Amino acid sequence: MATTNDLKNGMVLKLENQLWSIVEFQHVKPGKGPAFVRTKLKNVLSGKSVDKTFNAGLKVETATVDRRDMQYSYLDGDMYVFMDTSTWEQTNVAADVVGDAKDFMLEGQDVIVAFHEGTPLYIELPASVVLEITFTEPGLQGDRSSGGTKPATVETGREIQVPLFLEQGTKVKVDTRSGDYLGRA
């Protein structure tokens, strides 16, 4: 248990038998009336976001989330296999838990897997990854001044927007939160 004064970004709360991660919070002390805490919560399993307001000093139940450094090994049917880098123990994680992280994971990549009571909750990726472009249309000669973009498929199968001058086989840096092109690697 913790009070609303102890809230921090990334903390996981157990509300109404569901796990919610705190995306952002703000302590508000109006001129009139009692203080309160305004939060933006994200459901750990479904990804749904809600805004919730708590009275200041209210007790809330926190959930213990064990975050382990793991390495993505391979895909086995619809299960992703991860290896704990400290114990060499393998863990299978369902595809729906991995979610969009699959678009940025290559075999051998280090990630963080969050567990609650032994059940994998979600995958945390590094802020950016380096991927190779496997297919893109050639850019048109002389079409450089517009600063336009074109679709390109990277080695994980994800399609991203890249500048017109990039060609197939080029390694690019991709933001894992938005899927945006960040630059050449």
C-alpha positions as CSV (number, residue, x, y, z in Angstrom):
1,M,0.0,0.0,0.0
2,A,1.1,3.5,-0.7
3,T,-0.5,7.0,-0.5
4,T,-1.2,9.2,-3.4
5,N,1.8,11.4,-2.2
6,D,4.1,8.5,-3.1
7,L,3.0,8.1,-6.7
8,K,5.7,8.2,-9.4
9,N,5.7,7.7,-13.2
10,G,6.0,4.0,-14.1
11,M,4.6,2.8,-10.8
12,V,2.0,0.0,-11.2
13,L,-1.3,0.2,-9.2
14,K,-3.9,-2.4,-8.6
15,L,-7.3,-0.8,-9.0
16,E,-10.5,-2.8,-9.3
17,N,-8.5,-6.1,-9.8
18,Q,-6.7,-4.6,-12.8
19,L,-3.1,-3.4,-13.2
20,W,-2.6,0.2,-14.2
21,S,0.7,1.9,-14.9
22,I,1.1,5.6,-14.1
23,V,1.9,7.5,-17.3
24,E,1.9,11.0,-15.6
25,F,0.6,12.5,-12.4
26,Q,0.2,16.0,-11.0
27,H,-0.4,17.2,-7.4
28,V,-3.0,20.0,-7.4
29,K,-3.6,22.3,-4.5
30,P,-6.4,24.7,-5.4
31,G,-7.0,27.9,-3.4
32,K,-10.3,26.5,-2.2
33,G,-11.0,22.9,-1.1
34,P,-8.8,19.9,-0.5
35,A,-5.7,19.0,-2.5
36,F,-5.9,16.2,-5.0
37,V,-3.8,14.2,-7.4
38,R,-4.6,14.1,-11.1
39,T,-3.2,11.0,-12.9
40,K,-3.2,9.5,-16.4
41,L,-3.2,5.7,-16.1
42,K,-2.6,3.0,-18.8
43,N,-4.0,-0.5,-18.4
44,V,-1.0,-2.9,-18.4
45,L,-2.8,-5.7,-20.3
46,S,-5.1,-3.9,-22.7
47,G,-3.2,-0.6,-23.2
48,K,-6.3,1.5,-22.6
49,S,-5.6,4.9,-21.1
50,V,-7.8,6.7,-18.6
51,D,-7.6,9.9,-16.5
52,K,-8.3,9.4,-12.8
53,T,-8.4,11.8,-9.9
54,F,-7.5,10.8,-6.3
55,N,-7.9,12.8,-3.0
56,A,-4.5,13.7,-1.6
57,G,-3.3,11.2,1.1
58,L,-5.6,8.4,-0.1
59,K,-4.2,4.9,0.2
60,V,-3.8,3.0,-3.1
61,E,-2.7,-0.6,-3.6
62,T,0.5,-1.0,-5.5
63,A,1.5,-4.1,-7.5
64,T,4.9,-5.6,-7.4
65,V,6.3,-5.7,-10.9
66,D,9.5,-7.7,-11.4
67,R,11.5,-6.3,-14.4
68,R,14.1,-8.7,-15.8
69,D,16.8,-8.1,-18.4
70,M,16.2,-10.7,-21.1
71,Q,17.3,-11.5,-24.6
72,Y,14.9,-12.3,-27.4
73,S,15.8,-15.8,-28.7
74,Y,13.3,-16.9,-31.3
75,L,9.7,-17.3,-32.4
76,D,8.1,-20.7,-31.6
77,G,4.7,-20.9,-33.3
78,D,2.8,-18.0,-31.6
79,M,5.0,-17.9,-28.5
80,Y,8.1,-15.7,-28.3
81,V,11.0,-17.2,-26.4
82,F,13.1,-15.0,-24.2
83,M,16.2,-16.0,-22.2
84,D,17.0,-14.4,-18.8
85,T,20.6,-13.1,-19.2
86,S,21.5,-13.8,-15.5
87,T,20.1,-17.3,-15.0
88,W,20.0,-18.5,-18.7
89,E,16.4,-19.6,-18.0
90,Q,14.0,-19.5,-21.0
91,T,10.5,-18.0,-20.8
92,N,7.7,-18.2,-23.3
93,V,5.7,-15.1,-23.9
94,A,2.4,-15.0,-25.8
95,A,2.2,-12.9,-29.0
96,D,-0.6,-10.7,-27.6
97,V,1.7,-9.8,-24.6
98,V,4.6,-8.9,-27.0
99,G,2.2,-6.8,-29.1
100,D,3.8,-4.2,-31.4
101,A,7.2,-4.8,-29.9
102,K,7.6,-7.6,-32.4
103,D,8.0,-5.0,-35.1
104,F,11.3,-3.9,-33.6
105,M,12.8,-7.1,-32.2
106,L,15.6,-9.1,-33.8
107,E,17.0,-12.4,-32.5
108,G,19.6,-11.7,-29.8
109,Q,18.2,-8.3,-28.9
110,D,18.2,-7.3,-25.2
111,V,14.8,-6.2,-23.8
112,I,13.2,-5.9,-20.4
113,V,10.3,-8.2,-19.6
114,A,8.0,-7.1,-16.8
115,F,6.4,-9.9,-14.7
116,H,3.6,-9.8,-12.0
117,E,3.4,-12.9,-9.9
118,G,5.3,-14.9,-12.5
119,T,3.1,-13.8,-15.4
120,P,4.7,-11.7,-18.2
121,L,2.9,-8.3,-18.5
122,Y,4.7,-6.4,-21.2
123,I,8.0,-5.9,-23.1
124,E,10.1,-2.8,-22.8
125,L,12.3,-2.0,-25.7
126,P,15.3,0.4,-25.9
127,A,14.3,3.9,-27.2
128,S,15.7,3.1,-30.7
129,V,16.9,0.1,-32.7
130,V,18.9,-0.4,-35.9
131,L,17.1,-2.2,-38.7
132,E,18.0,-2.9,-42.3
133,I,15.7,-1.8,-45.1
134,T,14.7,-5.0,-47.0
135,F,12.4,-3.3,-49.6
136,T,11.8,0.2,-50.9
137,E,11.0,1.8,-54.2
138,P,13.9,3.7,-55.8
139,G,13.7,7.5,-55.3
140,L,13.0,9.7,-58.3
141,Q,15.9,11.6,-59.6
142,G,15.7,15.3,-58.9
143,D,12.9,14.8,-56.3
144,R,15.2,15.9,-53.3
145,S,14.1,19.4,-52.6
146,S,10.6,18.5,-51.4
147,G,12.0,16.6,-48.4
148,G,9.4,13.9,-49.0
149,T,9.3,10.4,-47.7
150,K,8.5,7.0,-49.1
151,P,7.4,3.7,-47.5
152,A,10.1,1.2,-46.7
153,T,9.9,-2.3,-45.2
154,V,12.5,-3.2,-42.6
155,E,13.8,-6.7,-41.8
156,T,11.2,-7.3,-39.1
157,G,8.4,-6.7,-41.6
158,R,7.3,-3.3,-40.3
159,E,6.7,-0.6,-42.8
160,I,8.1,2.9,-42.0
161,Q,8.4,6.2,-43.8
162,V,12.0,7.1,-44.9
163,P,13.6,9.9,-46.9
164,L,13.6,9.5,-50.7
165,F,17.3,9.0,-51.0
166,L,17.5,5.8,-48.9
167,E,17.9,2.5,-50.8
168,Q,17.4,-1.2,-50.1
169,G,20.1,-2.7,-47.8
170,T,20.6,0.6,-45.8
171,K,20.7,0.3,-42.0
172,V,18.5,2.9,-40.3
173,K,17.8,3.9,-36.7
174,V,14.1,3.6,-35.8
175,D,12.2,5.0,-32.7
176,T,10.5,2.1,-31.0
177,R,7.8,4.2,-29.4
178,S,6.5,5.8,-32.6
179,G,8.0,3.8,-35.4
180,D,9.6,7.0,-36.9
181,Y,12.8,7.1,-38.9
182,L,15.6,8.7,-36.8
183,G,18.6,8.6,-39.2
184,R,21.1,6.3,-40.9
185,A,23.0,3.9,-38.6
